[in-house]
Amino acid sequence: MVKKILIQILLLVTSLVASGQIIPTPRSMERKEGAFVWDRPARVVNNLKDPRFDSVKEYVSLLPDSLVTASKKNNVPTIRLVQGKVDEFAGDEAYELDVKPEGVEIKAGSPAGLFYGIQTLLRLREISRDRTIGCLTIKDSPAFGYRGFMLDVSRHFFPKEFIFKQIDLLSSIKVNVLHLHLVDTGGWRIEIKKYPQLTSGTAWRTHSDWREWNKAGGNFIPRDEGGYGGYYTQDDIKDIIKYASLHQMEVIPEIDMPGHSSEVLAVMPSLRCDGHTSKWTAEMCLGNEQTYRFCEDVLDEVISLFPSRYIHIGGDECGIQAWSGCSRCKALMEREGISGPDRLQSYFTKRIGEYVHKRGKTIIGWDEMLDEDLTPDAVIMSWHEDPEGRDKIIRQGHPMILSSEGHFYLDYYQDYPLVEPVCFGGYTPLRKTYQFDPYEGLTGDTALVRGLQCNLWTEAVETPEHAERMIYPRILAMAQISWSGAEHKDYEEFISRVKAYGSDMARHGYHPFDISEEFGPRPGSNVTVSSLSRGKAVSYLKPWSGNFPATGESTLTDGIIGDWGMNGMRWQGFDAVMDVTVDLGEPMDIHSIQTSFMRNSFTSMLLPERYEIQVSDDGDSFSTLYSLDFKAKDTREYCIENFGWSGRGKTRFVRVTASHPSGWCWLMCDEIIIR
Ligand SMILES: [Zn+2]
């Protein structure tokens, strides 16, 4: 009897541990007595007559021999896959999982539901002791239908085998969309039969390292001359789509247009605006009918390859400089009554959107695509860290996918930059991704929020190992919120599950960042410090950079110290020159004036080389209190350096100027602390 009780306690503990280690958390889980022992390959039986379920049967047949067997012997563990009705309000991907001593049953109305039931079961086995899974019933379904991951294969190319490996893991945490950013400045990565010059001419380049390549002029060279890169043939694309569909993932292609297209212009110079021969010009000429023909031809091939209901057409970060001075663009504006070059993209998007729509697909584009003329079913993928902008998208009635830069950009630092590989300038630790609130600031119809997505841009990410370090574990937080919802959060509980996942991932040959070694936020950041300058007015003799406004004119005296990255609204950026004056309101005794600057040379954020503090009682005539010609001793990619003065003085106005002679960089400052 005692032994039986002990076994039951052990099983209860096992199932408690088990439930605590599933990401994303199932919607409901009821533990029961007894256990299912899956210590030998299991026989999988099913009632799946509907051909829609063939993908599930094929997936099961590909599971390793250590897990499943075709043996019909009676003494093997049994798993039943059942097509059947589950909670009718739970949506397409719902499933029920029933673990009993005599066998497991997974029931769902859709292939995706069955697949996710299998994933939960596989996870339960992975974390079980002695392959013994405590009996339980799980009823599960996702909060959001869209749970995505974007991989930028243009800045660095990743072979299809790498993608297969990520699909294995991503689908196991119930991510259901793979968005491939296939074309951009770094190279065109998809075979287009009508325009072979796209890949032959831009899929290989002179340098693998992004910055070295840019410094050397950004040139493409043929593969057989030692070029670095690669592309997917149409057969490769079919392989990726097939593999993804076996894992219930939709593959969405992105053909970024009409900007981010310098690689297209490199091999199709006739699509340039006239007078714009610079290889850094990234916008195709919108006054040239050939541009539309080219985009439509490419989309024809892409649409015939990808079964996805969506085609992503990018649309981000278009400059209007080339269009402004181009005779063909001007002629188009006159012909069509377009009010200015800033309205040309809207015209282009409308035409392309209608073209895609006629072929039975829906367009997705980044925030910049939003426009009152946009076709109503178009989906906006919102990367801007801007709740008001997101609200505007849904108030205009567009479905929205949230991939907010500050929470879901995986190319940003996830820990103390000096112990991390070089990154783009942001800081997005796991905690921040986890804390994302999909509904923040939304007043429109929140049903238009279709889901979430993590994006891995790869300028600084060259190797598969590095890519995996950036993806995992942060994407677990996105998976958790998008499947289980954002209502009930407990970071300490979540991170304990993440740690368990991390060691399992490493055991399976992945390279996640080890969250148990996390250094954490910048000491003293994001808390308020007291000073004489806090809350005081700042006047800008040169405006801050439009790229890094932070919180505007209150940034430098809000009393809040910045974190490791430029994406937390704490660091204000200046185009090579910062020149600001703090008005203390009345003359005050001072003994210290301190400012910090952040360097991230990968993203052209540098330290000032000239720094000066001047003081004044009337705000007109200033005298120099302190000046410095600075040559950094620390030459690392990243650092935060303090500049300042201490002594004795009395003043009302404090003017701080800092500059870098290159004229082509940002100076990043978080706070002016006067005491
Ligand atoms: Zn033009």
Boltz pocket constraint, residues with backbone or C-beta under 6 A from the ligand:
constraints:
  - pocket:
      binder: B
      contacts: [[A, 272], [A, 273], [A, 274], [A, 284], [A, 285], [A, 286], [A, 287], [A, 288], [A, 322], [A, 323], [A, 326], [A, 327], [A, 328], [A, 329]]
      max_distance: 6.0
